[in-house]
C-alpha cells in the first residue's frame, strides 16, 4: 500500500532525458519508485495522470516572498503555476537581518525597490527577530504551502553591521553574521550594484556602498555555495554596453571561491538588439570553462506598468518625464485635470517612437491590462484601441483612464520583446531561468507566471523548446545552482515535489486586480489552468487548478 500513486502519466524526470510512460510511487513524502504504467498495486491516494506530463515541482530561484509568506504561506500566485520551492532574499533585499530599531527602514526599502506596499508589510510582518537565522527559524514555524530557501541579503547585512559597531570593523561583523547564516542553512549571499536600487530616501541601497574589497571578502565567505548579484551595467544594448557588462562580471568571477557559484541578474535583450546579447552569452560560455556562472534570464518580456493612482513607469518613458513630473503626488481632481489638459497630451504625443530604444513609446506593444468601464479591451494593444476609437494612442489611453476614474492600468514591455533571442537564452545550458520577481512589483509585473508560459507557449504552442529541456530549466538546473540536492528530479529517494500538467489545457489566466493584501492594498494576480495536481513533499497542494489547503512546505537548508 503506497501513500500516493501518480498513474498513467508521461514522466519527464527533470534531467533532460526523453519522456517515458510510468507510474510514480510516493511514500512518506518521498519518491519510492518509477514503475511501468499499471503495475503499482494499492494506494491511499491515486492521482490520475492520463494524458498529462508528470514532472518535478518547479523551483523559482528569484522571488521576493520574504514578507508575503507571513500572511500567505501558500505563496500565491506562484503556487498556481506549479512552483513547489521558492528562493527569497534576492538582490540584497528582504526582512532580515534587522538593524537595531531599523524595522521602518527595512519595510520602506522594500516599498521603494520592490514596490511592496508599506501599509501591507507594516500590518503583516511581525518582526521579533534581528539576525537572519532567527528570521529563518521563525519562518519555518509558519504553515507553508511551498518549500523555502533563502539568500542572506547584503543590504540588510551591511545596514545591521553598520548599526552595531565602529566602521573600522564593519566587514568583520558582516562576515561573522554571514557565516552564522550560512551555518543556519542559507543558500548563499545576494547583493546589488543596480543604479536603480534606491531606498525610500533616494539614497543607494547599502550594498551599493560596499567597495570591491568588502564584496570580495563576503564572496569568499560564501565558499562553495552560491552568490547572486544585480549588476550595475545591466541592460546592455550594443557592443560597448556588452563590454562594460562582461568586464563587471569578470570581476565577480574573480571573487567567487573555488567550487562556488555566481548568478548575476538580469540578462535581458534590448529591443532590436542582435549584437550585445550574443557577445554576453559567448562570454558566459568562456567563463564557464573555469567557473560556474549562471546569469538569470526571463522567459517573458519584462514590463513596467502605467498606473494613474500612484507611482508608475510613465515618467521613465523617453519624452514624457517633464510632462509627467509630480503627477503621483497630485490629488485625484488635479490628476484628472492634467490628464484632460491638451498641452499635456500634446507633449506625450510628440515623444518619438524608436523601436531600438528600451523606454521609447511603442503603442503597438503597450497593452491595456485593466479597465473597469471597458473590460473587453483588456489585453488590447493601445494602437488597436486608438484605431477603434479614432484617436491617437495617447488620447485613447488617457480617455480610458478618465472614464475609469483613474483605475486603468497599461502594461509596458521594455526588454525581452523579441522572441528569438529570448528563446535562445532560455535554452542555453549556462543560463538560469528566473526573474519572475514573485511577491514584488505587485501592481505592475506578473512575470511570476513564467513556468506556465514557458510550457504553454514556448513548448506546446510554438515548439521553440523541447519539453524535456524546458522541464530541466524549471527543475534540476536551479536545484543544481542552488545546491538543493534532493529536489528538481523524479528519482527514488528524492523529495516528492511533483507537477501533473495537462499541456492541452495549460494556459495563463486572465489578469485580476485583487485587494487581498494586508490593510486592503491591491495586487495583480494571474492564475493558471492545466495543473491537474501539484504535490509538495508528497501532499497535494493544488488539484484541478485550485488550492487544497494543504501546507506541507519546509525550509530548504543548504
PyMOL commands that set and color helices and strands:
alter all, ss='L'
color gray80, all
select helices_A, chain A and resi 68-70+78-81+90-92+103-114+118-124+132-140+154-162+167-183+206-209+212-222+239-255+276-287+313-316+321-324+327-329+332-340+342-349+375-377+382-389+393-403+419-427+447-461+467-474+476-482+518-520
alter helices_A, ss='H'
color red, helices_A
select strands_A, chain A and resi 2-12+20-27+30-35+43-48+53-56+58-60+83-88+147-153+188-192+226-230+261-265+292-293+296-297+302-307+367-370+409-415+432-433+498-501+507-508+512-514+523-525+528-529+531-536+539-543+546-547
alter strands_A, ss='S'
color yellow, strands_A
deselect
rebuild
show_as cartoon
